[in-house]
C-alpha cells in the first residue's frame, strides 16, 4: 500500500499543472453535460421550479461553476518553495547552572530529536524568567565573536513571547523573515532573521 501511495504522490508532483487544472476540466465537462442533457431531453430551456429536472440542473450547474472556480484558484496560487538557510554564526551550548541533570538529559534529547527530524539549527528554552538552554547556531557578538547571550527578561517583554503565553500554544517560527517580531531574537543568526 505504501508503494502505491508513493507512486500516486510522485505522479501528482510530476503532473502538477494537470492536477491543478483537473477541477476546471471536470467542471467544464459537467456544465456541458447538463446543457447537452437539457437540449436533447426536450425540456424547456426556461428553468421551472416545479420541475424536478430543473431543480437538479440548477444544483448541477452550481456545482460545476464551483468546481471551475476552485480550479481557477488552484491554477493561480502556486506554493513558494523555501530553501533552508545555512545560518552564519557560532556554535553554542549554554546551560543554566540551575538545570538538574535529568532535565538537562531531556533538553538535550529534545535538541537531538529536533536536529534529526527537522532542519532546526537553534534552540532556546526560556523558563521561569531565565534562559535554561541555548544550543545550536547563535549570532556572533561583534565585541568578542562569542555567541550572543539570551536576555530572557527583554525577550519576555516582546510580542512573540507574550502572544505564545496568552494563547497557551507553541510558536514554531520556521521562516523568521515573515514575522515582525524577528527583531526580538538578536541571539539568532542574522541571516535567518532578514
C-alpha positions as CSV (number, residue, x, y, z in Angstrom):
1,X,0.0,0.0,0.0
2,X,2.9,2.4,0.8
3,X,4.4,1.8,-2.6
4,X,1.1,2.8,-4.3
5,X,0.9,6.0,-2.2
6,X,4.4,6.9,-3.2
7,X,3.6,6.3,-6.9
8,X,0.5,8.4,-6.7
9,X,2.4,11.2,-4.9
10,X,5.2,11.1,-7.5
11,X,2.7,11.2,-10.3
12,X,0.8,14.2,-8.8
13,X,4.2,16.1,-8.3
14,X,5.3,15.4,-11.9
15,X,1.9,16.4,-13.4
16,X,1.2,19.4,-11.1
17,X,-0.3,21.6,-13.8
18,X,-2.7,18.9,-15.0
19,X,-3.8,18.1,-11.4
20,X,-4.4,21.8,-10.8
21,X,-6.4,22.1,-14.0
22,X,-8.5,19.0,-13.3
23,X,-11.3,20.8,-11.4
24,X,-11.7,23.1,-14.4
25,X,-11.9,20.2,-16.8
26,X,-14.4,18.3,-14.6
27,X,-16.5,21.4,-14.0
28,X,-16.5,22.3,-17.7
29,X,-17.4,18.8,-18.7
30,X,-20.2,18.7,-16.1
31,X,-21.5,22.1,-17.3
32,X,-21.5,20.9,-21.0
33,X,-23.2,17.6,-20.0
34,X,-26.0,19.5,-18.2
35,X,-26.6,21.9,-21.1
36,X,-26.5,19.0,-23.6
37,X,-28.9,17.0,-21.5
38,X,-31.3,20.0,-21.4
39,X,-31.0,20.5,-25.1
40,X,-31.5,16.8,-26.0
41,X,-34.2,15.9,-23.5
42,X,-36.8,18.3,-25.0
43,X,-37.4,20.1,-21.6
44,X,-38.0,23.8,-22.0
45,X,-34.8,25.9,-21.6
46,X,-36.5,28.1,-19.0
47,X,-35.9,27.0,-15.5
48,X,-39.1,26.0,-13.8
49,X,-39.2,25.4,-10.1
50,X,-42.0,22.9,-10.4
51,X,-39.9,20.5,-12.4
52,X,-37.6,18.2,-10.5
53,X,-35.3,18.1,-13.6
54,X,-34.9,21.9,-13.5
55,X,-34.0,21.8,-9.8
56,X,-31.4,19.1,-10.4
57,X,-30.0,21.0,-13.3
58,X,-29.6,24.2,-11.2
59,X,-27.8,22.3,-8.5
60,X,-25.5,20.6,-11.0
61,X,-24.8,24.0,-12.7
62,X,-23.9,25.5,-9.3
63,X,-21.6,22.6,-8.5
64,X,-20.0,22.8,-12.0
65,X,-19.3,26.5,-11.6
66,X,-17.9,26.0,-8.1
67,X,-15.6,23.3,-9.5
68,X,-14.4,25.6,-12.2
69,X,-13.8,28.4,-9.8
70,X,-11.9,26.1,-7.5
71,X,-9.7,25.1,-10.4
72,X,-9.0,28.7,-11.3
73,X,-7.9,29.3,-7.7
74,X,-5.7,26.2,-7.8
75,X,-4.0,27.4,-11.0
76,X,-3.5,31.0,-9.8
77,X,-2.0,30.0,-6.4
78,X,1.4,28.3,-6.5
79,X,3.2,27.4,-3.3
80,X,6.5,29.1,-2.9
81,X,9.4,26.8,-2.4
82,X,11.6,27.7,0.5
83,X,15.1,26.6,0.6
84,X,16.8,26.2,4.0
85,X,19.2,28.8,5.0
86,X,22.6,27.8,6.3
87,X,22.9,30.0,9.4
88,X,26.0,32.1,9.8
89,X,27.0,32.3,13.4
90,X,28.9,30.4,16.1
91,X,28.2,27.1,17.7
92,X,26.8,27.5,21.2
93,X,25.9,25.2,24.1
94,X,24.9,27.2,27.2
95,X,23.1,25.5,30.1
96,X,21.8,27.4,33.2
97,X,23.5,26.0,36.3
98,X,20.1,25.5,38.0
99,X,19.1,22.9,35.4
100,X,19.1,19.4,37.0
101,X,20.9,16.6,35.3
102,X,17.7,14.7,34.4
103,X,16.2,17.9,33.0
104,X,19.4,18.5,31.0
105,X,19.2,15.0,29.6
106,X,15.6,15.7,28.5
107,X,16.5,19.0,26.9
108,X,19.5,17.6,25.1
109,X,17.3,14.7,23.9
110,X,14.8,17.2,22.6
111,X,17.6,19.0,20.8
112,X,18.9,15.8,19.3
113,X,15.4,14.9,18.1
114,X,14.8,18.3,16.6
115,X,18.0,18.3,14.6
116,X,17.5,14.7,13.4
117,X,13.9,15.2,12.3
118,X,13.8,18.8,11.1
119,X,16.2,21.4,9.7
120,X,16.2,23.2,13.1
121,X,19.6,24.8,13.8
122,X,19.0,26.7,17.0
123,X,17.0,26.0,20.2
124,X,16.4,28.4,23.1
125,X,14.5,27.4,26.2
126,X,13.2,30.1,28.5
127,X,11.6,29.0,31.7
128,X,10.8,30.8,34.9
129,X,12.3,34.1,33.6
130,X,15.7,32.6,32.8
131,X,17.3,31.1,29.7
132,X,17.7,27.4,30.7
133,X,19.2,26.3,27.4
134,X,20.8,27.9,24.3
135,X,22.1,25.4,21.9
136,X,23.0,25.2,18.2
137,X,24.0,28.1,16.0
138,X,23.8,31.6,17.6
139,X,24.6,35.1,16.5
140,X,28.2,36.1,17.0
141,X,28.8,39.0,19.3
142,X,30.6,41.9,17.5
143,X,32.8,42.5,20.5
144,X,34.4,39.1,21.1
145,X,32.9,36.8,18.5
146,X,31.3,34.5,21.1
147,X,27.6,33.6,21.0
148,X,25.2,36.4,21.9
149,X,23.6,35.7,25.3
150,X,19.8,35.4,25.5
151,X,18.4,38.3,27.5
152,X,15.4,36.5,28.9
153,X,13.8,39.5,30.6
154,X,14.0,41.5,27.4
155,X,12.7,38.5,25.3
156,X,9.8,38.1,27.7
157,X,8.7,41.7,27.1
158,X,8.4,41.1,23.3
159,X,5.3,40.3,21.3
160,X,6.4,36.8,20.3
161,X,6.7,35.7,23.9
162,X,3.6,37.5,25.0
163,X,1.4,36.0,22.2
164,X,2.7,32.5,22.9
165,X,1.9,32.9,26.7
166,X,-1.5,34.4,26.1
167,X,-2.6,31.8,23.6
168,X,-1.0,28.9,25.6
169,X,0.1,27.4,22.3
170,X,3.6,26.7,21.0
171,X,5.1,29.0,18.4
172,X,7.1,27.4,15.7
173,X,9.0,30.1,13.7
174,X,10.0,28.3,10.5
175,X,10.7,31.4,8.5
176,X,11.6,34.3,10.7
177,X,11.7,36.8,7.8
178,X,7.9,36.7,7.8
179,X,7.4,37.7,11.4
180,X,7.5,41.3,12.6
181,X,8.8,40.2,15.9
182,X,12.0,38.8,14.4
183,X,14.0,41.7,15.8
184,X,13.2,40.4,19.3
185,X,15.6,37.5,18.6
186,X,19.0,39.1,18.4
187,X,20.6,35.9,19.7
188,X,19.7,34.0,16.5
189,X,22.0,34.2,13.4
190,X,21.3,37.5,11.4
191,X,20.9,35.8,8.1
192,X,17.9,33.7,9.5
193,X,16.1,36.9,10.6
194,X,16.3,39.1,7.5
